[in-house]
Amino acid sequence: MMVLLRNPRRQIEVSGAMQVSTLLARLEINRESVLVIRDGTIVAGDGWLADTDDVEIRPVISGGFDGPAHRRGARP
């Protein structure tokens, strides 16, 4: 399978079908710090990836809401 990694951006090839958790362990990536995406859909840690899949591994980014109410100082 072809795996696109972000931060830094690079592409690697990994042989064989496997669970997402196995792929991340093999790449020494913490499961809680990334999203694994296949065909625009997030794949869970126990999901299976085929040898022919193209997947993307993106870091999880969190942030606050900066909408109009937030700028006025209103509380949610």
C-alpha positions in Angstrom: 0.0 0.0 0.0 1.1 3.6 -0.6 1.1 5.7 2.6 1.2 9.5 2.5 2.6 10.9 5.7 2.3 14.6 6.7 4.7 16.7 8.8 7.0 16.2 7.1 5.3 15.3 3.9 6.6 12.0 2.4 5.3 8.9 0.8 6.3 5.3 1.6 5.3 1.9 0.4 4.3 -0.8 2.9 3.8 -4.4 1.8 0.8 -6.5 2.8 -2.7 -6.1 4.2 -2.9 -5.2 7.9 -4.9 -3.4 10.6 -4.4 0.3 11.0 -3.0 -0.3 14.5 -0.3 -2.6 13.0 0.6 -0.1 10.4 1.0 2.6 12.9 3.1 0.4 15.3 5.3 -0.5 12.4 5.8 3.2 11.6 6.3 4.0 15.3 3.4 6.5 15.2 1.1 7.1 18.2 -2.5 6.2 17.3 -4.0 9.0 19.3 -1.9 11.6 17.4 -3.1 10.9 13.9 -6.0 10.2 11.6 -5.7 7.4 9.0 -7.7 8.2 5.9 -8.6 5.9 3.0 -10.7 7.2 0.1 -11.7 10.3 2.1 -12.9 8.2 5.1 -11.3 7.9 8.5 -10.4 4.3 9.2 -10.5 3.1 12.9 -7.5 1.5 14.6 -9.1 -1.9 14.3 -9.9 -1.4 10.6 -8.2 -3.4 7.9 -6.1 -1.9 5.1 -5.6 -3.8 1.8 -2.2 -4.1 0.1 -3.7 -2.1 -2.8 -5.0 0.8 -0.7 -3.7 4.4 -0.8 -3.9 5.9 2.7 -3.0 9.2 4.2 -1.8 9.7 7.8 -2.5 13.2 9.1 -1.7 14.6 12.5 -4.6 15.5 14.7 -4.9 19.3 15.1 -7.1 20.8 17.7 -8.0 24.4 18.2 -10.7 26.7 19.5 -13.7 28.2 17.8 -13.2 31.7 16.5 -16.7 32.5 15.4 -18.5 35.9 15.7 -19.8 35.1 19.3 -16.3 34.3 20.4 -14.9 37.5 19.1 -17.6 39.5 21.0 -16.5 37.8 24.2 -19.7 35.8 24.5 -19.6 32.5 26.3 -20.9 29.3 24.8 
